[in-house]
Amino acid sequence: MGRLPRMVEYEHRSEPLLSRPAFLHRMAGHGMLSLGVVGVSLALGVAGYHYLEGLPWLDALLNASMILGGEGPVDRLHTVAGKVFASGYAIFSGVIFLVAVSFLIAPMAHRLLHRLHLDQEAERDVGTKAG
């Protein structure tokens, strides 16, 4: 099986803590991944509002952006297809928000846990040498 890209391959607990520049590079990669997920989601929303509800592109962008941002739709929906799409897109947007945030939190949480684990091992090593 092939190796994962460095962005998603985290160091093992027995490895040293990632350097600050490498960590910032990882954070930038996760940020780009998060932006990509949000961008694709926004494009799906714009297309759905445009083709299913017949909204002009700018109004479709506004509605998709508002739902994706958690504010709710701006224009009143008139078609059954548009209403069904908006319902599904609202649920989808809530999940996408969680996914995008988790992409940003994952490297920070890993770094914190890794540092705590290394500190714990250092204390254990000092204790065994003293005892």
Order of alpha helices (4+ residues) and beta strands (2+ residues): alpha-alpha-alpha
